[in-house]
């Protein structure tokens, strides 16, 4: 909960008390006094979009026309704020909307309002072919089974630099969950199949069971709270999501382009909006990272990229290495010796058994303090 009592205008007494140049139909934009939020999200340029729906986490009036929320969702007049935020970020992936980093609650004079932490875009307002852009958005979202808002809800003022900024009324249909799972399974494949289980969606996978691996690698013993995390070879980002769930501030996953797409969709659908995913060819280049890395995960990657020196350089606190090797010929001594050049405390934490129980993979922890 973030307190906004220092904000001079009385938005808690109605939308008319907010200056018109920053006020929308259901919300207003706040750029001042956001130091705490920007620090917590690790986004120094983020702004806040505060919604006037006190006590109700919706985008739009949940009882417009006396219909109730469910009917207004069906006709595209209102939506749940978390679903419209996810849909907005899916559109961001397609270059059609600004990015949202997360949802928070803010307090003004004892009243609680929902808000988005989002990027700020500047540029020309309107001046677009509204119907053409909406048609483009609908075609893009078709694969996720998304229902767009009622056409009356979108105006020229809802576009900046050709991007839609108002997702009131955009909703998920009943088939969306299955469509999203199918997209992640197909897009996030490594080889012939998607091999990471997704506990939040009830998705099982072979050979790698996420919940077992969390315990075997000791991730449940790591203090992620407030930390910046790098996952090298993140696949669909299940451990990135786990780090966020456990309180990580910034999380970056690196993998191949198709895995990056799957990881973004999964993170947004589960509400981990502040997670980033990018592609780098780690065999030939060092990744560009715009924050200090506290914790690095290098899981089943050493036979692909080895143990580059830059990993030791950038990791401030803890590196967890899960070995993998062609033919199950592990070389724990070699990796441990290399790690001792960069870390003070290096030891074999345990083994993972999900891939091949006959050849459990060593898990090495390396600490700098």
C-alpha positions as CSV (number, residue, x, y, z in Angstrom):
1,X,0.0,0.0,0.0
2,X,1.4,3.4,-1.0
3,X,0.2,6.6,0.7
4,X,-0.6,9.5,-1.6
5,X,-1.8,12.0,1.0
6,X,1.0,14.3,-0.2
7,X,-0.7,14.7,-3.6
8,X,-2.3,18.2,-3.6
9,X,-5.5,17.5,-5.6
10,X,-8.3,15.7,-3.9
11,X,-8.9,12.8,-6.2
12,X,-10.5,10.9,-3.3
13,X,-13.4,13.4,-3.6
14,X,-14.1,12.7,-7.3
15,X,-12.5,12.8,-10.7
16,X,-13.4,16.5,-11.2
17,X,-10.8,17.4,-8.6
18,X,-8.0,16.2,-10.9
19,X,-6.6,18.5,-13.5
20,X,-8.1,17.8,-16.9
21,X,-4.8,17.5,-18.8
22,X,-3.9,14.4,-16.8
23,X,-7.4,13.0,-16.3
24,X,-8.9,10.1,-18.3
25,X,-12.4,8.6,-18.2
26,X,-11.6,6.2,-15.3
27,X,-8.1,7.2,-14.1
28,X,-5.4,9.9,-14.0
29,X,-1.7,10.0,-14.5
30,X,0.7,10.8,-11.7
31,X,4.4,11.6,-12.2
32,X,5.3,13.3,-8.9
33,X,6.2,11.9,-5.5
34,X,6.8,8.3,-6.8
35,X,10.3,7.7,-5.4
36,X,9.3,4.8,-3.2
37,X,7.3,3.0,-6.0
38,X,10.1,3.6,-8.5
39,X,12.7,2.1,-6.1
40,X,10.5,-0.9,-5.2
41,X,10.0,-1.8,-8.9
42,X,13.5,-0.8,-10.0
43,X,11.9,1.5,-12.7
44,X,13.3,5.0,-12.3
45,X,11.1,6.4,-15.0
46,X,7.8,4.7,-14.2
47,X,4.6,6.6,-13.6
48,X,1.4,5.8,-11.8
49,X,-2.0,5.4,-13.4
50,X,-4.5,5.8,-10.5
51,X,-8.1,4.5,-11.0
52,X,-11.1,6.3,-9.5
53,X,-12.8,2.9,-8.7
54,X,-12.3,3.1,-4.9
55,X,-12.3,-0.3,-3.3
56,X,-13.0,-2.1,-6.7
57,X,-10.2,-3.4,-8.9
58,X,-11.9,-2.8,-12.2
59,X,-11.2,-0.7,-15.3
60,X,-14.5,1.1,-15.8
61,X,-17.7,1.3,-13.8
62,X,-18.6,-2.3,-12.7
63,X,-22.3,-1.4,-12.6
64,X,-22.6,0.7,-15.7
65,X,-26.3,0.9,-16.8
66,X,-27.2,-1.2,-13.7
67,X,-26.1,-4.4,-15.5
68,X,-23.4,-5.6,-13.0
69,X,-19.8,-6.5,-13.7
70,X,-20.2,-9.8,-15.5
71,X,-22.7,-8.3,-18.1
72,X,-20.5,-5.3,-18.5
73,X,-17.5,-7.5,-19.2
74,X,-19.5,-9.4,-21.8
75,X,-20.5,-6.2,-23.6
76,X,-17.1,-4.6,-23.3
77,X,-18.0,-1.8,-21.0
78,X,-15.8,-2.8,-18.0
79,X,-13.1,-5.3,-17.1
80,X,-11.2,-6.6,-14.1
81,X,-8.1,-4.5,-13.8
82,X,-5.7,-7.5,-13.6
83,X,-7.1,-9.0,-16.8
84,X,-7.1,-5.8,-18.8
85,X,-3.5,-5.2,-17.5
86,X,-2.4,-8.6,-18.8
87,X,-4.1,-7.9,-22.1
88,X,-2.4,-4.5,-22.4
89,X,1.0,-6.2,-21.8
90,X,0.3,-8.8,-24.4
91,X,-0.4,-5.9,-26.8
92,X,2.9,-4.3,-25.7
93,X,4.6,-7.4,-26.9
94,X,3.2,-6.6,-30.3
95,X,4.2,-2.9,-30.2
96,X,0.6,-1.8,-29.8
97,X,0.5,-0.4,-26.2
98,X,2.7,0.9,-23.4
99,X,4.1,-1.5,-20.8
100,X,2.7,-2.0,-17.3
101,X,5.2,-3.1,-14.6
102,X,2.7,-4.0,-12.0
103,X,-0.5,-3.3,-10.0
104,X,-0.5,-1.6,-6.6
105,X,-3.0,-0.1,-4.2
106,X,-2.7,3.5,-3.1
107,X,-4.3,5.3,-0.2
108,X,-5.6,8.9,0.0
109,X,-7.2,10.1,3.2
110,X,-8.0,6.6,4.3
111,X,-9.6,5.6,0.9
112,X,-8.0,2.9,-1.2
113,X,-7.7,3.0,-5.0
114,X,-6.1,0.6,-7.5
115,X,-3.3,1.8,-9.7
116,X,-0.9,0.6,-12.4
117,X,2.8,1.2,-12.3
118,X,3.5,1.8,-16.0
119,X,5.8,3.3,-18.5
120,X,5.2,6.9,-19.7
121,X,4.9,7.6,-23.4
122,X,4.8,11.0,-25.0
123,X,3.9,12.1,-28.5
124,X,1.0,12.9,-30.7
125,X,-2.5,12.2,-29.2
126,X,-5.0,10.8,-31.7
127,X,-4.5,11.4,-35.4
128,X,-4.9,7.7,-36.2
129,X,-7.3,5.5,-38.0
130,X,-9.0,4.2,-34.9
131,X,-10.9,1.3,-36.6
132,X,-7.8,0.1,-38.4
133,X,-5.7,0.0,-35.2
134,X,-8.5,-1.8,-33.3
135,X,-8.8,-4.3,-36.1
136,X,-5.0,-4.9,-35.9
137,X,-5.2,-5.3,-32.1
138,X,-8.2,-7.8,-32.4
139,X,-6.3,-9.9,-35.0
140,X,-3.2,-9.9,-32.8
141,X,-5.1,-11.0,-29.7
142,X,-7.1,-13.6,-31.5
143,X,-4.6,-16.3,-30.6
144,X,-5.3,-15.6,-26.9
145,X,-9.1,-15.6,-27.2
146,X,-9.5,-12.0,-26.1
147,X,-12.7,-10.0,-26.4
148,X,-12.1,-6.3,-27.2
149,X,-13.9,-3.4,-25.7
150,X,-17.2,-1.9,-27.0
151,X,-16.3,0.3,-29.9
152,X,-17.9,3.3,-28.1
153,X,-15.3,3.0,-25.3
154,X,-12.4,4.0,-27.6
155,X,-11.8,7.5,-28.9
156,X,-8.9,9.4,-30.6
157,X,-7.8,10.5,-27.2
158,X,-7.0,6.9,-26.3
159,X,-4.0,6.7,-28.7
160,X,-0.6,8.2,-28.2
161,X,1.9,7.7,-31.0
162,X,-0.5,5.2,-32.5
163,X,-0.5,3.0,-29.3
164,X,-3.7,2.3,-27.4
165,X,-3.5,3.5,-23.8
166,X,-7.0,2.6,-22.6
167,X,-7.9,-1.1,-22.2
168,X,-11.2,-0.6,-20.4
169,X,-13.5,-3.4,-21.5
170,X,-10.9,-5.7,-22.9
171,X,-11.6,-9.2,-21.4
172,X,-10.6,-12.8,-21.5
173,X,-13.1,-15.2,-22.9
174,X,-13.7,-18.7,-21.3
175,X,-11.3,-20.3,-23.7
176,X,-8.4,-17.9,-23.0
177,X,-6.7,-20.1,-20.4
178,X,-6.5,-23.1,-22.7
179,X,-5.3,-20.9,-25.6
180,X,-2.6,-19.3,-23.5
181,X,-1.4,-22.7,-22.1
182,X,-1.3,-24.1,-25.7
183,X,0.7,-21.0,-26.8
184,X,3.2,-21.4,-24.0
185,X,3.6,-25.2,-24.6
186,X,4.2,-24.7,-28.3
187,X,6.3,-21.5,-28.3
188,X,8.3,-22.5,-25.3
189,X,9.4,-25.9,-26.6
190,X,13.1,-26.9,-26.3
191,X,13.5,-29.7,-28.8
192,X,10.4,-31.7,-29.3
193,X,8.5,-30.6,-26.2
194,X,7.9,-28.0,-23.5
195,X,9.8,-29.6,-20.6
196,X,9.0,-27.3,-17.6
197,X,6.0,-27.9,-15.5
198,X,3.9,-24.8,-14.6
199,X,2.3,-25.4,-11.2
200,X,0.1,-22.3,-11.3
201,X,-1.7,-23.5,-14.4
202,X,-1.7,-27.2,-13.5
203,X,0.6,-28.0,-16.4
204,X,2.7,-31.1,-15.9
205,X,5.8,-31.7,-18.0
206,X,8.6,-34.2,-18.5
207,X,11.3,-34.5,-17.5
208,X,11.5,-31.4,-15.3
209,X,9.1,-30.9,-12.4
210,X,9.4,-27.3,-11.2
211,X,8.4,-27.9,-7.6
212,X,10.8,-30.7,-7.1
213,X,13.6,-28.8,-8.7
214,X,13.0,-25.8,-6.4
215,X,13.7,-27.9,-3.4
216,X,16.5,-29.9,-4.9
217,X,18.4,-26.8,-5.9
218,X,17.7,-25.0,-2.7
219,X,15.8,-22.2,-4.2
220,X,13.3,-22.3,-1.3
221,X,16.3,-21.5,1.0
222,X,17.3,-18.4,-1.0
223,X,16.3,-14.9,0.2
224,X,15.0,-13.3,-3.0
225,X,13.2,-10.4,-1.2
226,X,14.2,-7.1,-2.7
227,X,16.9,-8.7,-4.8
228,X,17.8,-8.4,-8.5
229,X,17.8,-11.8,-10.2
230,X,19.3,-13.1,-13.5
231,X,18.2,-16.5,-15.0
232,X,20.5,-17.6,-17.8
233,X,18.7,-20.1,-20.0
234,X,15.3,-19.4,-18.4
235,X,13.1,-21.4,-20.8
236,X,9.5,-20.3,-20.1
237,X,10.6,-18.4,-17.0
238,X,9.1,-20.6,-14.2
239,X,12.1,-19.8,-11.9
240,X,11.9,-16.1,-12.8
241,X,8.3,-16.2,-11.7
242,X,9.2,-18.1,-8.5
243,X,11.8,-15.4,-7.7
244,X,9.2,-12.7,-8.2
245,X,6.7,-14.6,-6.0
246,X,9.3,-14.7,-3.3
247,X,9.8,-10.9,-3.4
248,X,12.5,-10.2,-6.0
249,X,12.6,-6.6,-7.3
250,X,13.9,-7.0,-10.8
251,X,14.1,-10.3,-12.7
252,X,15.7,-10.9,-16.1
253,X,15.5,-14.1,-18.0
254,X,17.7,-14.9,-21.1
255,X,17.0,-17.5,-23.6
256,X,16.2,-18.2,-27.3
257,X,13.7,-15.9,-29.1
258,X,10.8,-18.4,-29.0
259,X,11.4,-19.1,-25.3
260,X,11.4,-15.4,-24.6
261,X,8.0,-15.0,-26.1
262,X,6.6,-17.9,-24.1
263,X,8.1,-16.6,-20.9
264,X,6.6,-13.1,-21.4
265,X,3.1,-14.5,-22.0
266,X,3.4,-16.8,-18.9
267,X,4.7,-14.0,-16.7
268,X,2.0,-11.5,-17.8
269,X,-0.8,-14.1,-17.5
270,X,0.3,-14.9,-13.9
271,X,0.7,-11.3,-13.0
272,X,4.5,-11.0,-12.8
273,X,4.5,-7.9,-15.0
274,X,7.9,-6.6,-13.8
275,X,9.8,-9.6,-15.2
276,X,11.9,-8.9,-18.3
277,X,13.0,-11.5,-20.9
278,X,15.5,-11.0,-23.7
279,X,17.5,-13.0,-26.2
280,X,21.3,-12.9,-26.4
281,X,23.5,-15.3,-28.2
282,X,25.6,-16.1,-25.1
283,X,28.1,-18.2,-27.0
284,X,29.2,-15.0,-28.8
285,X,28.2,-12.0,-26.8
286,X,27.9,-10.6,-23.2
287,X,24.4,-9.6,-22.3
288,X,23.5,-6.0,-21.6
289,X,21.9,-5.7,-18.2
290,X,20.6,-2.4,-16.8
291,X,20.6,-3.3,-13.1
292,X,23.0,-4.8,-10.6
293,X,22.6,-8.5,-10.3
294,X,22.4,-10.0,-6.8
295,X,21.5,-13.6,-7.7
296,X,22.3,-15.5,-10.9
297,X,20.8,-18.9,-11.9
298,X,22.8,-20.9,-14.4
299,X,20.7,-24.1,-14.7
300,X,21.7,-26.9,-17.1
301,X,23.7,-24.4,-19.3
302,X,27.4,-25.2,-18.8
303,X,27.5,-27.7,-21.7
304,X,26.0,-25.0,-23.9
305,X,28.0,-21.9,-22.9
306,X,30.5,-23.0,-20.3
307,X,31.1,-20.7,-17.4
308,X,31.9,-17.2,-18.9
309,X,34.0,-14.9,-16.7
310,X,31.4,-12.1,-16.9
311,X,29.0,-14.2,-14.8
312,X,31.4,-14.1,-11.9
313,X,32.0,-10.4,-12.5
314,X,28.3,-9.3,-12.4
315,X,27.0,-11.6,-9.7
316,X,27.1,-9.7,-6.4
317,X,25.9,-12.3,-3.9
318,X,25.0,-15.8,-5.1
319,X,25.4,-18.0,-8.2
320,X,23.6,-21.3,-8.4
321,X,24.9,-23.7,-11.1
322,X,23.2,-26.8,-12.1
323,X,25.6,-29.0,-14.1
324,X,24.7,-30.7,-17.3
325,X,26.9,-32.7,-19.6
326,X,26.6,-34.7,-22.8
327,X,26.7,-38.3,-21.8
328,X,26.2,-37.4,-18.1
329,X,30.0,-36.9,-17.7
330,X,29.9,-34.2,-15.0
331,X,33.0,-32.1,-14.2
332,X,32.1,-30.6,-10.8
333,X,35.8,-30.2,-9.8
334,X,36.5,-28.1,-12.9
335,X,33.6,-25.7,-12.4
336,X,34.2,-25.4,-8.6
337,X,37.8,-24.5,-9.2
338,X,36.8,-21.8,-11.7
339,X,34.2,-20.4,-9.4
340,X,36.7,-20.1,-6.6
341,X,38.5,-17.4,-8.6
342,X,35.4,-15.2,-8.3
343,X,33.6,-16.4,-5.1
344,X,34.6,-16.9,-1.5
345,X,32.5,-19.9,-0.7
346,X,31.9,-22.7,-3.3
347,X,30.3,-26.0,-2.5
348,X,28.1,-28.7,-3.9
349,X,24.6,-28.1,-2.4
350,X,22.9,-31.2,-3.7
351,X,21.6,-32.9,-6.8
352,X,18.6,-32.7,-9.1
353,X,17.0,-36.0,-10.1
354,X,14.2,-35.2,-12.4
355,X,16.1,-35.5,-15.7
356,X,17.8,-38.8,-15.2
357,X,17.7,-40.4,-11.7
358,X,20.5,-42.7,-12.7
359,X,22.8,-39.7,-13.2
360,X,21.7,-36.9,-10.8
361,X,23.0,-33.5,-11.7
362,X,25.3,-31.7,-9.2
363,X,24.1,-28.3,-8.0
364,X,26.9,-25.9,-7.0
365,X,26.3,-22.8,-4.8
366,X,28.9,-20.0,-5.1
367,X,28.7,-17.1,-2.6
368,X,30.7,-13.9,-2.4
369,X,30.2,-13.3,1.3
